[in-house]
Amino acid sequence: YRSLPGRLAEKLVAMDKAGASNEALGEAMGGLRGLRVGMLEGNADEGYIALGTGIGSIRSVKSVAEVVDALTVS
């Protein structure tokens, strides 16, 4: 699984390990609602925040100001 830890993500992992069907997992995810709640609203307990393989490439976290400053040509 590639998601940030949270209550819903942990529940989904437990359900999968217990042999839950894809339909049951989909229902627990709340369809796209779970994705919206997690990724757009930032609530990792009631939703889930999916991550791709690129997450392994992140080596530092910068503020928006730092990124803009780095991109600004003087």
PDB file of N, H, CA, C and O in Angstrom:
ATOM      1  N   TYR A   1       0.833  -1.179   0.000  1.00  0.00           N
ATOM      2  CA  TYR A   1       0.000   0.000   0.000  1.00  0.00           C
ATOM      3  C   TYR A   1       0.872   1.234   0.000  1.00  0.00           C
ATOM      4  O   TYR A   1       1.887   1.283   0.694  1.00  0.00           O
ATOM      5  N   ARG A   2       0.488   2.213  -0.761  1.00  0.00           N
ATOM      6  H   ARG A   2      -0.337   2.173  -1.324  1.00  0.00           H
ATOM      7  CA  ARG A   2       1.204   3.478  -0.765  1.00  0.00           C
ATOM      8  C   ARG A   2       0.228   4.561  -0.351  1.00  0.00           C
ATOM      9  O   ARG A   2      -0.447   5.168  -1.182  1.00  0.00           O
ATOM     10  N   SER A   3       0.171   4.786   0.931  1.00  0.00           N
ATOM     11  H   SER A   3       0.720   4.293   1.606  1.00  0.00           H
ATOM     12  CA  SER A   3      -0.657   5.859   1.458  1.00  0.00           C
ATOM     13  C   SER A   3      -0.050   6.329   2.765  1.00  0.00           C
ATOM     14  O   SER A   3       0.710   5.611   3.416  1.00  0.00           O
ATOM     15  N   LEU A   4      -0.402   7.547   3.133  1.00  0.00           N
ATOM     16  H   LEU A   4      -1.019   8.130   2.604  1.00  0.00           H
ATOM     17  CA  LEU A   4       0.042   8.034   4.432  1.00  0.00           C
ATOM     18  C   LEU A   4      -0.704   7.282   5.518  1.00  0.00           C
ATOM     19  O   LEU A   4      -1.858   6.899   5.322  1.00  0.00           O
ATOM     20  N   PRO A   5      -0.067   7.065   6.656  1.00  0.00           N
ATOM     21  CA  PRO A   5      -0.753   6.383   7.752  1.00  0.00           C
ATOM     22  C   PRO A   5      -1.936   7.205   8.253  1.00  0.00           C
ATOM     23  O   PRO A   5      -1.897   8.436   8.253  1.00  0.00           O
ATOM     24  N   GLY A   6      -2.946   6.537   8.661  1.00  0.00           N
ATOM     25  H   GLY A   6      -2.978   5.538   8.661  1.00  0.00           H
ATOM     26  CA  GLY A   6      -4.144   7.168   9.205  1.00  0.00           C
ATOM     27  C   GLY A   6      -5.107   6.081   9.624  1.00  0.00           C
ATOM     28  O   GLY A   6      -4.905   4.905   9.320  1.00  0.00           O
ATOM     29  N   ARG A   7      -6.144   6.474  10.317  1.00  0.00           N
ATOM     30  H   ARG A   7      -6.307   7.429  10.565  1.00  0.00           H
ATOM     31  CA  ARG A   7      -7.095   5.496  10.831  1.00  0.00           C
ATOM     32  C   ARG A   7      -7.720   4.666   9.709  1.00  0.00           C
ATOM     33  O   ARG A   7      -7.784   3.441   9.808  1.00  0.00           O
ATOM     34  N   LEU A   8      -8.180   5.327   8.641  1.00  0.00           N
ATOM     35  H   LEU A   8      -8.128   6.322   8.560  1.00  0.00           H
ATOM     36  CA  LEU A   8      -8.824   4.589   7.549  1.00  0.00           C
ATOM     37  C   LEU A   8      -7.818   3.687   6.835  1.00  0.00           C
ATOM     38  O   LEU A   8      -8.137   2.540   6.523  1.00  0.00           O
ATOM     39  N   ALA A   9      -6.618   4.182   6.574  1.00  0.00           N
ATOM     40  H   ALA A   9      -6.359   5.114   6.827  1.00  0.00           H
ATOM     41  CA  ALA A   9      -5.600   3.361   5.903  1.00  0.00           C
ATOM     42  C   ALA A   9      -5.282   2.117   6.727  1.00  0.00           C
ATOM     43  O   ALA A   9      -5.156   1.023   6.178  1.00  0.00           O
ATOM     44  N   GLU A  10      -5.154   2.281   8.027  1.00  0.00           N
ATOM     45  H   GLU A  10      -5.256   3.170   8.473  1.00  0.00           H
ATOM     46  CA  GLU A  10      -4.869   1.137   8.902  1.00  0.00           C
ATOM     47  C   GLU A  10      -6.020   0.141   8.898  1.00  0.00           C
ATOM     48  O   GLU A  10      -5.800  -1.070   8.920  1.00  0.00           O
ATOM     49  N   LYS A  11      -7.246   0.650   8.870  1.00  0.00           N
ATOM     50  H   LYS A  11      -7.425   1.634   8.853  1.00  0.00           H
ATOM     51  CA  LYS A  11      -8.422  -0.226   8.816  1.00  0.00           C
ATOM     52  C   LYS A  11      -8.427  -1.020   7.509  1.00  0.00           C
ATOM     53  O   LYS A  11      -8.718  -2.216   7.506  1.00  0.00           O
ATOM     54  N   LEU A  12      -8.105  -0.352   6.402  1.00  0.00           N
ATOM     55  H   LEU A  12      -7.869   0.620   6.404  1.00  0.00           H
ATOM     56  CA  LEU A  12      -8.095  -1.025   5.106  1.00  0.00           C
ATOM     57  C   LEU A  12      -7.030  -2.117   5.051  1.00  0.00           C
ATOM     58  O   LEU A  12      -7.280  -3.194   4.510  1.00  0.00           O
ATOM     59  N   VAL A  13      -5.856  -1.854   5.601  1.00  0.00           N
ATOM     60  H   VAL A  13      -5.653  -0.979   6.041  1.00  0.00           H
ATOM     61  CA  VAL A  13      -4.794  -2.865   5.637  1.00  0.00           C
ATOM     62  C   VAL A  13      -5.246  -4.065   6.458  1.00  0.00           C
ATOM     63  O   VAL A  13      -5.051  -5.210   6.051  1.00  0.00           O
ATOM     64  N   ALA A  14      -5.849  -3.804   7.612  1.00  0.00           N
ATOM     65  H   ALA A  14      -6.008  -2.874   7.943  1.00  0.00           H
ATOM     66  CA  ALA A  14      -6.325  -4.897   8.470  1.00  0.00           C
ATOM     67  C   ALA A  14      -7.399  -5.716   7.759  1.00  0.00           C
ATOM     68  O   ALA A  14      -7.398  -6.945   7.829  1.00  0.00           O
ATOM     69  N   MET A  15      -8.316  -5.029   7.074  1.00  0.00           N
ATOM     70  H   MET A  15      -8.317  -4.030   7.017  1.00  0.00           H
ATOM     71  CA  MET A  15      -9.365  -5.740   6.338  1.00  0.00           C
ATOM     72  C   MET A  15      -8.762  -6.617   5.248  1.00  0.00           C
ATOM     73  O   MET A  15      -9.176  -7.762   5.066  1.00  0.00           O
ATOM     74  N   ASP A  16      -7.779  -6.076   4.519  1.00  0.00           N
ATOM     75  H   ASP A  16      -7.443  -5.145   4.667  1.00  0.00           H
ATOM     76  CA  ASP A  16      -7.145  -6.827   3.441  1.00  0.00           C
ATOM     77  C   ASP A  16      -6.428  -8.056   3.983  1.00  0.00           C
ATOM     78  O   ASP A  16      -6.541  -9.143   3.417  1.00  0.00           O
ATOM     79  N   LYS A  17      -5.695  -7.889   5.072  1.00  0.00           N
ATOM     80  H   LYS A  17      -5.604  -7.005   5.532  1.00  0.00           H
ATOM     81  CA  LYS A  17      -4.984  -9.017   5.681  1.00  0.00           C
ATOM     82  C   LYS A  17      -5.947 -10.084   6.180  1.00  0.00           C
ATOM     83  O   LYS A  17      -5.606 -11.266   6.223  1.00  0.00           O
ATOM     84  N   ALA A  18      -7.165  -9.658   6.560  1.00  0.00           N
ATOM     85  H   ALA A  18      -7.442  -8.698   6.525  1.00  0.00           H
ATOM     86  CA  ALA A  18      -8.175 -10.602   7.034  1.00  0.00           C
ATOM     87  C   ALA A  18      -8.920 -11.267   5.880  1.00  0.00           C
ATOM     88  O   ALA A  18      -9.784 -12.114   6.103  1.00  0.00           O
ATOM     89  N   GLY A  19      -8.582 -10.880   4.631  1.00  0.00           N
ATOM     90  H   GLY A  19      -7.879 -10.191   4.450  1.00  0.00           H
ATOM     91  CA  GLY A  19      -9.194 -11.514   3.475  1.00  0.00           C
ATOM     92  C   GLY A  19     -10.462 -10.864   2.970  1.00  0.00           C
ATOM     93  O   GLY A  19     -11.257 -11.513   2.291  1.00  0.00           O
ATOM     94  N   ALA A  20     -10.671  -9.596   3.287  1.00  0.00           N
ATOM     95  H   ALA A  20     -10.024  -9.069   3.839  1.00  0.00           H
ATOM     96  CA  ALA A  20     -11.873  -8.893   2.824  1.00  0.00           C
ATOM     97  C   ALA A  20     -11.902  -8.845   1.296  1.00  0.00           C
ATOM     98  O   ALA A  20     -10.859  -8.792   0.644  1.00  0.00           O
ATOM     99  N   SER A  21     -13.095  -8.864   0.745  1.00  0.00           N
ATOM    100  H   SER A  21     -13.942  -8.907   1.274  1.00  0.00           H
ATOM    101  CA  SER A  21     -13.255  -8.804  -0.705  1.00  0.00           C
ATOM    102  C   SER A  21     -12.957  -7.389  -1.206  1.00  0.00           C
ATOM    103  O   SER A  21     -12.957  -6.428  -0.436  1.00  0.00           O
ATOM    104  N   ASN A  22     -12.704  -7.284  -2.505  1.00  0.00           N
ATOM    105  H   ASN A  22     -12.704  -8.064  -3.131  1.00  0.00           H
ATOM    106  CA  ASN A  22     -12.489  -5.965  -3.102  1.00  0.00           C
ATOM    107  C   ASN A  22     -13.708  -5.077  -2.920  1.00  0.00           C
ATOM    108  O   ASN A  22     -13.581  -3.867  -2.734  1.00  0.00           O
ATOM    109  N   GLU A  23     -14.886  -5.679  -2.974  1.00  0.00           N
ATOM    110  H   GLU A  23     -14.989  -6.663  -3.125  1.00  0.00           H
ATOM    111  CA  GLU A  23     -16.115  -4.913  -2.792  1.00  0.00           C
ATOM    112  C   GLU A  23     -16.187  -4.338  -1.381  1.00  0.00           C
ATOM    113  O   GLU A  23     -16.557  -3.179  -1.195  1.00  0.00           O
ATOM    114  N   ALA A  24     -15.830  -5.154  -0.388  1.00  0.00           N
ATOM    115  H   ALA A  24     -15.529  -6.096  -0.539  1.00  0.00           H
ATOM    116  CA  ALA A  24     -15.849  -4.688   1.004  1.00  0.00           C
ATOM    117  C   ALA A  24     -14.817  -3.590   1.222  1.00  0.00           C
ATOM    118  O   ALA A  24     -15.080  -2.613   1.923  1.00  0.00           O
ATOM    119  N   LEU A  25     -13.641  -3.752   0.619  1.00  0.00           N
ATOM    120  H   LEU A  25     -13.428  -4.546   0.049  1.00  0.00           H
ATOM    121  CA  LEU A  25     -12.611  -2.722   0.730  1.00  0.00           C
ATOM    122  C   LEU A  25     -13.074  -1.425   0.077  1.00  0.00           C
ATOM    123  O   LEU A  25     -12.889  -0.341   0.631  1.00  0.00           O
ATOM    124  N   GLY A  26     -13.674  -1.541  -1.100  1.00  0.00           N
ATOM    125  H   GLY A  26     -13.825  -2.421  -1.551  1.00  0.00           H
ATOM    126  CA  GLY A  26     -14.183  -0.357  -1.794  1.00  0.00           C
ATOM    127  C   GLY A  26     -15.247   0.360  -0.994  1.00  0.00           C
ATOM    128  O   GLY A  26     -15.287   1.590  -0.958  1.00  0.00           O
ATOM    129  N   GLU A  27     -16.110  -0.411  -0.351  1.00  0.00           N
ATOM    130  H   GLU A  27     -16.078  -1.410  -0.380  1.00  0.00           H
ATOM    131  CA  GLU A  27     -17.156   0.188   0.481  1.00  0.00           C
ATOM    132  C   GLU A  27     -16.541   0.903   1.685  1.00  0.00           C
ATOM    133  O   GLU A  27     -16.964   2.004   2.037  1.00  0.00           O
ATOM    134  N   ALA A  28     -15.549   0.284   2.310  1.00  0.00           N
ATOM    135  H   ALA A  28     -15.205  -0.610   2.024  1.00  0.00           H
ATOM    136  CA  ALA A  28     -14.889   0.902   3.466  1.00  0.00           C
ATOM    137  C   ALA A  28     -14.145   2.171   3.061  1.00  0.00           C
ATOM    138  O   ALA A  28     -14.037   3.113   3.846  1.00  0.00           O
ATOM    139  N   MET A  29     -13.634   2.190   1.831  1.00  0.00           N
ATOM    140  H   MET A  29     -13.722   1.425   1.193  1.00  0.00           H
ATOM    141  CA  MET A  29     -12.927   3.373   1.337  1.00  0.00           C
ATOM    142  C   MET A  29     -13.890   4.532   1.100  1.00  0.00           C
ATOM    143  O   MET A  29     -13.477   5.690   1.047  1.00  0.00           O
ATOM    144  N   GLY A  30     -15.151   4.219   0.962  1.00  0.00           N
ATOM    145  H   GLY A  30     -15.486   3.278   1.005  1.00  0.00           H
ATOM    146  CA  GLY A  30     -16.127   5.273   0.696  1.00  0.00           C
ATOM    147  C   GLY A  30     -16.083   5.755  -0.738  1.00  0.00           C
ATOM    148  O   GLY A  30     -16.466   6.889  -1.028  1.00  0.00           O
ATOM    149  N   GLY A  31     -15.616   4.897  -1.642  1.00  0.00           N
ATOM    150  H   GLY A  31     -15.305   3.976  -1.406  1.00  0.00           H
ATOM    151  CA  GLY A  31     -15.506   5.305  -3.039  1.00  0.00           C
ATOM    152  C   GLY A  31     -14.549   6.480  -3.166  1.00  0.00           C
ATOM    153  O   GLY A  31     -13.512   6.520  -2.503  1.00  0.00           O
ATOM    154  N   LEU A  32     -14.893   7.416  -4.001  1.00  0.00           N
ATOM    155  H   LEU A  32     -15.735   7.383  -4.539  1.00  0.00           H
ATOM    156  CA  LEU A  32     -14.034   8.587  -4.177  1.00  0.00           C
ATOM    157  C   LEU A  32     -14.128   9.556  -3.011  1.00  0.00           C
ATOM    158  O   LEU A  32     -13.290  10.448  -2.881  1.00  0.00           O
ATOM    159  N   ARG A  33     -15.140   9.395  -2.157  1.00  0.00           N
ATOM    160  H   ARG A  33     -15.821   8.670  -2.262  1.00  0.00           H
ATOM    161  CA  ARG A  33     -15.272  10.271  -0.993  1.00  0.00           C
ATOM    162  C   ARG A  33     -14.039  10.158  -0.103  1.00  0.00           C
ATOM    163  O   ARG A  33     -13.518  11.168   0.368  1.00  0.00           O
ATOM    164  N   GLY A  34     -13.570   8.929   0.129  1.00  0.00           N
ATOM    165  H   GLY A  34     -13.993   8.108  -0.254  1.00  0.00           H
ATOM    166  CA  GLY A  34     -12.398   8.718   0.974  1.00  0.00           C
ATOM    167  C   GLY A  34     -11.162   9.394   0.416  1.00  0.00           C
ATOM    168  O   GLY A  34     -10.345   9.929   1.164  1.00  0.00           O
ATOM    169  N   LEU A  35     -11.029   9.369  -0.896  1.00  0.00           N
ATOM    170  H   LEU A  35     -11.694   8.935  -1.504  1.00  0.00           H
ATOM    171  CA  LEU A  35      -9.908  10.027  -1.548  1.00  0.00           C
ATOM    172  C   LEU A  35     -10.023  11.544  -1.411  1.00  0.00           C
ATOM    173  O   LEU A  35      -9.037  12.224  -1.128  1.00  0.00           O
ATOM    174  N   ARG A  36     -11.231  12.068  -1.614  1.00  0.00           N
ATOM    175  H   ARG A  36     -12.032  11.515  -1.844  1.00  0.00           H
ATOM    176  CA  ARG A  36     -11.453  13.516  -1.496  1.00  0.00           C
ATOM    177  C   ARG A  36     -11.179  13.994  -0.084  1.00  0.00           C
ATOM    178  O   ARG A  36     -10.493  14.995   0.118  1.00  0.00           O
ATOM    179  N   VAL A  37     -11.719  13.274   0.896  1.00  0.00           N
ATOM    180  H   VAL A  37     -12.276  12.461   0.731  1.00  0.00           H
ATOM    181  CA  VAL A  37     -11.546  13.662   2.300  1.00  0.00           C
ATOM    182  C   VAL A  37     -10.070  13.642   2.678  1.00  0.00           C
ATOM    183  O   VAL A  37      -9.598  14.537   3.379  1.00  0.00           O
ATOM    184  N   GLY A  38      -9.346  12.639   2.224  1.00  0.00           N
ATOM    185  H   GLY A  38      -9.729  11.912   1.654  1.00  0.00           H
ATOM    186  CA  GLY A  38      -7.931  12.541   2.564  1.00  0.00           C
ATOM    187  C   GLY A  38      -7.058  13.520   1.814  1.00  0.00           C
ATOM    188  O   GLY A  38      -6.305  14.281   2.421  1.00  0.00           O
ATOM    189  N   MET A  39      -7.155  13.506   0.494  1.00  0.00           N
ATOM    190  H   MET A  39      -7.766  12.888   0.001  1.00  0.00           H
ATOM    191  CA  MET A  39      -6.218  14.285  -0.309  1.00  0.00           C
ATOM    192  C   MET A  39      -6.585  15.756  -0.419  1.00  0.00           C
ATOM    193  O   MET A  39      -5.695  16.606  -0.416  1.00  0.00           O
ATOM    194  N   LEU A  40      -7.854  16.076  -0.514  1.00  0.00           N
ATOM    195  H   LEU A  40      -8.577  15.385  -0.516  1.00  0.00           H
ATOM    196  CA  LEU A  40      -8.237  17.482  -0.673  1.00  0.00           C
ATOM    197  C   LEU A  40      -8.494  18.178   0.651  1.00  0.00           C
ATOM    198  O   LEU A  40      -8.199  19.364   0.801  1.00  0.00           O
ATOM    199  N   GLU A  41      -9.042  17.445   1.611  1.00  0.00           N
ATOM    200  H   GLU A  41      -9.282  16.482   1.489  1.00  0.00           H
ATOM    201  CA  GLU A  41      -9.342  18.051   2.907  1.00  0.00           C
ATOM    202  C   GLU A  41      -8.238  17.797   3.927  1.00  0.00           C
ATOM    203  O   GLU A  41      -8.227  18.419   4.989  1.00  0.00           O
ATOM    204  N   GLY A  42      -7.312  16.891   3.621  1.00  0.00           N
ATOM    205  H   GLY A  42      -7.321  16.386   2.759  1.00  0.00           H
ATOM    206  CA  GLY A  42      -6.192  16.614   4.513  1.00  0.00           C
ATOM    207  C   GLY A  42      -6.534  15.799   5.744  1.00  0.00           C
ATOM    208  O   GLY A  42      -5.771  15.787   6.710  1.00  0.00           O
ATOM    209  N   ASN A  43      -7.668  15.118   5.725  1.00  0.00           N
ATOM    210  H   ASN A  43      -8.289  15.128   4.941  1.00  0.00           H
ATOM    211  CA  ASN A  43      -8.099  14.325   6.872  1.00  0.00           C
ATOM    212  C   ASN A  43      -7.727  12.858   6.636  1.00  0.00           C
ATOM    213  O   ASN A  43      -8.457  12.123   5.972  1.00  0.00           O
ATOM    214  N   ALA A  44      -6.575  12.441   7.191  1.00  0.00           N
ATOM    215  H   ALA A  44      -5.981  13.038   7.730  1.00  0.00           H
ATOM    216  CA  ALA A  44      -6.087  11.076   6.976  1.00  0.00           C
ATOM    217  C   ALA A  44      -6.763  10.067   7.890  1.00  0.00           C
ATOM    218  O   ALA A  44      -6.515   8.868   7.769  1.00  0.00           O
ATOM    219  N   ASP A  45      -7.610  10.525   8.800  1.00  0.00           N
ATOM    220  H   ASP A  45      -7.812  11.500   8.898  1.00  0.00           H
ATOM    221  CA  ASP A  45      -8.317   9.588   9.667  1.00  0.00           C
ATOM    222  C   ASP A  45      -9.620   9.114   9.039  1.00  0.00           C
ATOM    223  O   ASP A  45      -9.985   7.947   9.181  1.00  0.00           O
ATOM    224  N   GLU A  46     -10.325  10.003   8.347  1.00  0.00           N
ATOM    225  H   GLU A  46     -10.029  10.951   8.232  1.00  0.00           H
ATOM    226  CA  GLU A  46     -11.597   9.628   7.727  1.00  0.00           C
ATOM    227  C   GLU A  46     -11.458   9.386   6.233  1.00  0.00           C
ATOM    228  O   GLU A  46     -12.387   8.890   5.595  1.00  0.00           O
ATOM    229  N   GLY A  47     -10.322   9.726   5.676  1.00  0.00           N
ATOM    230  H   GLY A  47      -9.568  10.129   6.194  1.00  0.00           H
ATOM    231  CA  GLY A  47     -10.049   9.515   4.263  1.00  0.00           C
ATOM    232  C   GLY A  47      -8.673   8.898   4.117  1.00  0.00           C
ATOM    233  O   GLY A  47      -8.037   8.539   5.108  1.00  0.00           O
ATOM    234  N   TYR A  48      -8.215   8.777   2.891  1.00  0.00           N
ATOM    235  H   TYR A  48      -8.731   9.069   2.086  1.00  0.00           H
ATOM    236  CA  TYR A  48      -6.883   8.230   2.673  1.00  0.00           C
ATOM    237  C   TYR A  48      -6.132   9.108   1.685  1.00  0.00           C
ATOM    238  O   TYR A  48      -6.723   9.739   0.808  1.00  0.00           O
ATOM    239  N   ILE A  49      -4.818   9.133   1.851  1.00  0.00           N
ATOM    240  H   ILE A  49      -4.339   8.621   2.563  1.00  0.00           H
ATOM    241  CA  ILE A  49      -3.958   9.953   1.013  1.00  0.00           C
ATOM    242  C   ILE A  49      -3.054   9.003   0.235  1.00  0.00           C
ATOM    243  O   ILE A  49      -2.069   8.483   0.760  1.00  0.00           O
ATOM    244  N   ALA A  50      -3.412   8.793  -1.020  1.00  0.00           N
ATOM    245  H   ALA A  50      -4.212   9.215  -1.446  1.00  0.00           H
ATOM    246  CA  ALA A  50      -2.679   7.856  -1.868  1.00  0.00           C
ATOM    247  C   ALA A  50      -1.369   8.480  -2.334  1.00  0.00           C
ATOM    248  O   ALA A  50      -1.298   9.679  -2.606  1.00  0.00           O
ATOM    249  N   LEU A  51      -0.338   7.651  -2.421  1.00  0.00           N
ATOM    250  H   LEU A  51      -0.396   6.677  -2.201  1.00  0.00           H
ATOM    251  CA  LEU A  51       0.977   8.095  -2.865  1.00  0.00           C
ATOM    252  C   LEU A  51       1.443   7.204  -4.001  1.00  0.00           C
ATOM    253  O   LEU A  51       1.077   6.031  -4.066  1.00  0.00           O
ATOM    254  N   GLY A  52       2.237   7.747  -4.883  1.00  0.00           N
ATOM    255  H   GLY A  52       2.534   8.701  -4.831  1.00  0.00           H
ATOM    256  CA  GLY A  52       2.793   6.968  -5.979  1.00  0.00           C
ATOM    257  C   GLY A  52       4.229   6.570  -5.686  1.00  0.00           C
ATOM    258  O   GLY A  52       4.762   6.863  -4.615  1.00  0.00           O
ATOM    259  N   THR A  53       4.844   5.904  -6.643  1.00  0.00           N
ATOM    260  H   THR A  53       4.411   5.667  -7.513  1.00  0.00           H
ATOM    261  CA  THR A  53       6.221   5.444  -6.459  1.00  0.00           C
ATOM    262  C   THR A  53       7.204   6.597  -6.344  1.00  0.00           C
ATOM    263  O   THR A  53       8.291   6.423  -5.795  1.00  0.00           O
ATOM    264  N   GLY A  54       6.846   7.768  -6.850  1.00  0.00           N
ATOM    265  H   GLY A  54       5.962   7.909  -7.296  1.00  0.00           H
ATOM    266  CA  GLY A  54       7.719   8.935  -6.774  1.00  0.00           C
ATOM    267  C   GLY A  54       7.969   9.414  -5.361  1.00  0.00           C
ATOM    268  O   GLY A  54       8.903  10.180  -5.126  1.00  0.00           O
ATOM    269  N   ILE A  55       7.148   8.976  -4.409  1.00  0.00           N
ATOM    270  H   ILE A  55       6.389   8.354  -4.600  1.00  0.00           H
ATOM    271  CA  ILE A  55       7.309   9.412  -3.024  1.00  0.00           C
ATOM    272  C   ILE A  55       8.689   9.034  -2.490  1.00  0.00           C
ATOM    273  O   ILE A  55       9.220   9.707  -1.606  1.00  0.00           O
ATOM    274  N   GLY A  56       9.267   7.969  -3.018  1.00  0.00           N
ATOM    275  H   GLY A  56       8.836   7.421  -3.735  1.00  0.00           H
ATOM    276  CA  GLY A  56      10.587   7.542  -2.569  1.00  0.00           C
ATOM    277  C   GLY A  56      11.708   8.469  -3.011  1.00  0.00           C
ATOM    278  O   GLY A  56      12.826   8.379  -2.504  1.00  0.00           O
ATOM    279  N   SER A  57      11.416   9.359  -3.950  1.00  0.00           N
ATOM    280  H   SER A  57      10.507   9.432  -4.362  1.00  0.00           H
ATOM    281  CA  SER A  57      12.427  10.292  -4.450  1.00  0.00           C
ATOM    282  C   SER A  57      12.530  11.560  -3.615  1.00  0.00           C
ATOM    283  O   SER A  57      13.473  12.333  -3.785  1.00  0.00           O
ATOM    284  N   ILE A  58      11.593  11.784  -2.730  1.00  0.00           N
ATOM    285  H   ILE A  58      10.827  11.156  -2.592  1.00  0.00           H
ATOM    286  CA  ILE A  58      11.589  13.009  -1.927  1.00  0.00           C
ATOM    287  C   ILE A  58      12.686  12.919  -0.877  1.00  0.00           C
ATOM    288  O   ILE A  58      12.732  11.970  -0.094  1.00  0.00           O
ATOM    289  N   ARG A  59      13.556  13.899  -0.866  1.00  0.00           N
ATOM    290  H   ARG A  59      13.518  14.670  -1.502  1.00  0.00           H
ATOM    291  CA  ARG A  59      14.664  13.933   0.085  1.00  0.00           C
ATOM    292  C   ARG A  59      14.552  15.089   1.074  1.00  0.00           C
ATOM    293  O   ARG A  59      15.209  15.076   2.115  1.00  0.00           O
ATOM    294  N   SER A  60      13.725  16.094   0.759  1.00  0.00           N
ATOM    295  H   SER A  60      13.191  16.104  -0.086  1.00  0.00           H
ATOM    296  CA  SER A  60      13.542  17.222   1.674  1.00  0.00           C
ATOM    297  C   SER A  60      12.184  17.853   1.414  1.00  0.00           C
ATOM    298  O   SER A  60      11.588  17.673   0.352  1.00  0.00           O
ATOM    299  N   VAL A  61      11.713  18.591   2.396  1.00  0.00           N
ATOM    300  H   VAL A  61      12.197  18.737   3.259  1.00  0.00           H
ATOM    301  CA  VAL A  61      10.446  19.306   2.277  1.00  0.00           C
ATOM    302  C   VAL A  61      10.762  20.787   2.394  1.00  0.00           C
ATOM    303  O   VAL A  61      11.374  21.229   3.367  1.00  0.00           O
ATOM    304  N   LYS A  62      10.339  21.551   1.389  1.00  0.00           N
ATOM    305  H   LYS A  62       9.843  21.191   0.599  1.00  0.00           H
ATOM    306  CA  LYS A  62      10.607  22.984   1.371  1.00  0.00           C
ATOM    307  C   LYS A  62       9.297  23.753   1.419  1.00  0.00           C
ATOM    308  O   LYS A  62       8.251  23.262   0.998  1.00  0.00           O
ATOM    309  N   SER A  63       9.377  24.953   1.935  1.00  0.00           N
ATOM    310  H   SER A  63      10.227  25.352   2.278  1.00  0.00           H
ATOM    311  CA  SER A  63       8.204  25.824   1.937  1.00  0.00           C
ATOM    312  C   SER A  63       7.993  26.359   0.522  1.00  0.00           C
ATOM    313  O   SER A  63       8.896  26.301  -0.313  1.00  0.00           O
ATOM    314  N   VAL A  64       6.811  26.872   0.265  1.00  0.00           N
ATOM    315  H   VAL A  64       6.078  26.918   0.943  1.00  0.00           H
ATOM    316  CA  VAL A  64       6.520  27.467  -1.041  1.00  0.00           C
ATOM    317  C   VAL A  64       7.479  28.619  -1.307  1.00  0.00           C
ATOM    318  O   VAL A  64       7.980  28.767  -2.422  1.00  0.00           O
ATOM    319  N   ALA A  65       7.736  29.434  -0.291  1.00  0.00           N
ATOM    320  H   ALA A  65       7.329  29.313   0.615  1.00  0.00           H
ATOM    321  CA  ALA A  65       8.642  30.575  -0.449  1.00  0.00           C
ATOM    322  C   ALA A  65      10.032  30.115  -0.887  1.00  0.00           C
ATOM    323  O   ALA A  65      10.653  30.749  -1.739  1.00  0.00           O
ATOM    324  N   GLU A  66      10.522  29.018  -0.311  1.00  0.00           N
ATOM    325  H   GLU A  66      10.017  28.502   0.381  1.00  0.00           H
ATOM    326  CA  GLU A  66      11.843  28.503  -0.690  1.00  0.00           C
ATOM    327  C   GLU A  66      11.860  28.033  -2.141  1.00  0.00           C
ATOM    328  O   GLU A  66      12.835  28.262  -2.856  1.00  0.00           O
ATOM    329  N   VAL A  67      10.791  27.379  -2.576  1.00  0.00           N
ATOM    330  H   VAL A  67       9.999  27.192  -1.995  1.00  0.00           H
ATOM    331  CA  VAL A  67      10.716  26.901  -3.956  1.00  0.00           C
ATOM    332  C   VAL A  67      10.661  28.082  -4.912  1.00  0.00           C
ATOM    333  O   VAL A  67      11.370  28.098  -5.919  1.00  0.00           O
ATOM    334  N   VAL A  68       9.823  29.075  -4.608  1.00  0.00           N
ATOM    335  H   VAL A  68       9.248  29.063  -3.790  1.00  0.00           H
ATOM    336  CA  VAL A  68       9.706  30.258  -5.469  1.00  0.00           C
ATOM    337  C   VAL A  68      11.040  30.992  -5.531  1.00  0.00           C
ATOM    338  O   VAL A  68      11.470  31.404  -6.608  1.00  0.00           O
ATOM    339  N   ASP A  69      11.694  31.159  -4.392  1.00  0.00           N
ATOM    340  H   ASP A  69      11.344  30.824  -3.517  1.00  0.00           H
ATOM    341  CA  ASP A  69      13.003  31.819  -4.370  1.00  0.00           C
ATOM    342  C   ASP A  69      14.009  31.066  -5.238  1.00  0.00           C
ATOM    343  O   ASP A  69      14.799  31.684  -5.950  1.00  0.00           O
ATOM    344  N   ALA A  70      13.984  29.746  -5.180  1.00  0.00           N
ATOM    345  H   ALA A  70      13.342  29.243  -4.601  1.00  0.00           H
ATOM    346  CA  ALA A  70      14.918  28.942  -5.967  1.00  0.00           C
ATOM    347  C   ALA A  70      14.638  29.050  -7.463  1.00  0.00           C
ATOM    348  O   ALA A  70      15.555  28.929  -8.275  1.00  0.00           O
ATOM    349  N   LEU A  71      13.383  29.276  -7.831  1.00  0.00           N
ATOM    350  H   LEU A  71      12.638  29.374  -7.171  1.00  0.00           H
ATOM    351  CA  LEU A  71      13.009  29.368  -9.240  1.00  0.00           C
ATOM    352  C   LEU A  71      13.132  30.776  -9.806  1.00  0.00           C
ATOM    353  O   LEU A  71      13.129  30.963 -11.023  1.00  0.00           O
ATOM    354  N   THR A  72      13.239  31.759  -8.930  1.00  0.00           N
ATOM    355  H   THR A  72      13.241  31.607  -7.941  1.00  0.00           H
ATOM    356  CA  THR A  72      13.296  33.154  -9.360  1.00  0.00           C
ATOM    357  C   THR A  72      14.676  33.461  -9.925  1.00  0.00           C
ATOM    358  O   THR A  72      15.702  33.230  -9.285  1.00  0.00           O
ATOM    359  N   VAL A  73      14.667  33.985 -11.132  1.00  0.00           N
ATOM    360  H   VAL A  73      13.833  34.174 -11.651  1.00  0.00           H
ATOM    361  CA  VAL A  73      15.927  34.371 -11.773  1.00  0.00           C
ATOM    362  C   VAL A  73      16.180  35.834 -11.463  1.00  0.00           C
ATOM    363  O   VAL A  73      15.339  36.691 -11.731  1.00  0.00           O
ATOM    364  N   SER A  74      17.342  36.113 -10.898  1.00  0.00           N
ATOM    365  H   SER A  74      18.026  35.417 -10.680  1.00  0.00           H
ATOM    366  CA  SER A  74      17.688  37.501 -10.554  1.00  0.00           C
ATOM    367  C   SER A  74      18.319  38.210 -11.709  1.00  0.00           C
ATOM    368  O   SER A  74      18.672  39.384 -11.595  1.00  0.00           O
TER     369      SER A  74
END
